[in-house]
Amino acid sequence: MPRHAAGDPSPHHSLPLLAGDQRLDIQELKSENGVNAWLVEDHAVPIIAIQFVFDGGTTQDPAAKEGLANLMTALFDEGAGDLDSDAFQVKLDDAGAEMSLHAQRNGIYGSMRMLSEQQNAAFDLLRLAVNRPRFDQAPIDRTRAQMLSGIIANERDPEAIAERKWLRAIYGTHPYSRPEEGTQESLAAITSADLSAFHKATFGRDGLRVSVVGDIDAKTVSKKLDQLFGDLPQKQTLAPVADVDPKLGQQVEVDYDLPQTSLQLAFPGVKRHAPDYYAAMVMNEILGGAPFTSRLWEEVREKRGLTYGVSSNLDDDEHSNALVVTTATRSDRAAETLSLLRKVVKQMAQEGPTEAELEAAKKYLIAAYAIRKLGSSSSIAATLVKWQLDKVGIDYIQRRAALIDQVTLDQVKAAAKKLLSPEPAIMVVGRPLGGEG
């Protein structure tokens, strides 16, 4: 795809996007300093939303410093440049802007929502936070104390204990198994110098994706991109993270005398760019993805009333994939519920769906997408960043319906057999099942 010369803010690729009744254009920009972004102009409402992500995330926490990414992102609005925490917060309020930064496994995600008439003040604060965070000791101590109280509370929480045990069981020593919030010991060991080093290593332009949506034009966005990101290092310095297959075929039990038992089953997943990805997506929708109409909902909730909710989800992480079924039920019926979940999954693996189920799932997946993903400036901005991460192309919305529609019944049956036949990893949180299920 041809690139415009640096400094030319006009898009080299612009495509219409249907969101509700509005017709929007996605433009791909490249700023003078080489910062790329996707832009949707919408001048109907005087609001601008920006979303960005840097590669890295909590997988980059050093050993014995788990929680570093989370602590750094929590300090994002606690002072930058010449502004201490209080002064920064006052200016943020004055600008009428909402700003956040949070760490996920594979990325540091940032966002800001502002009134277009206040954009200069808002973008200036975002520029300071991105480029010159202060990491002053008082905010570090206060934020760390809040995070520690959460960690201490989680040490008595059955679901949190179970999650830690589950991650260790299925991921072993991989970074995905580590607690993203850290431990009491690891949080206590983090210094201001650690935070600055993490910021410098992570905030590099080669690992950056940006989207902007709202009351702003391409020329202005191009200038703002250079103000926000143009002075950052060109390269990130990230530790390599290996791909990992979850360890299936095991049962993890966390025994608690609770009125409800939580159940989780993990099966193999599928990579985002695998040839059978869309077949797997449709199959998952039929199994447990669609609320109120899936097989799991019909069998577990509607026919037997064993739960208030049951679902399956294709977990698509950068370094690992799984199809995960979750539900919760009365403890005295947990073994029966687990047995039923396995029966429904086994039937799908062996027989696949019907033609009617296939057509209904396709229609829903195509029709519901704009409502779920493109309903507001912030959700459009987040969706565009996700498309960049997934490398699906700026014209994805034009191609998506056809990619789903061309999935055949045989392909879905093959995906069901491949993903649902292996013995899953099972987690039970509650009273012991006594070997049933």
Secondary structure, 3 states (H helix, E strand, C coil): CCCCCCCCCCCCCEEEEEECCEEEEEEEEECCCCCEEEEEECCCCCEEEEEEEEECHHHHCCCCCCCHHHHHHHCCCCCECCECHHHHHHHHHHCCCEEEEEEECCEEEEEEEEEHHHHHHHHHHHHHHHHCECCCHHHHHHHHHHHHHHHHHHCCCHHHHHHHHHHHHHHCCCHHHCCCCCCHHHHHCCCHHHHHHHHHHHCCHHHEEEEEEECCCHHHHHHHHHHHHCCCCCCCCCCCCCCCCCCCCCEEEEECCCCEEEEEEEEECCCCCCCCHHHHHHHHHHHHHCCCCCHHHHHHHHCCCCCCCEEEEEEECCCCEEEEEEEEEEHHHHHHHHHHHHHHHHHHHHHCCCHHHHHHHHHHHHHHHHHHHCCCHHHHHHHHHHHHHHCCCCCHHHHHHHHHHCCCHHHHHHHHHHHHCCCCEEEEEECCCCCCC
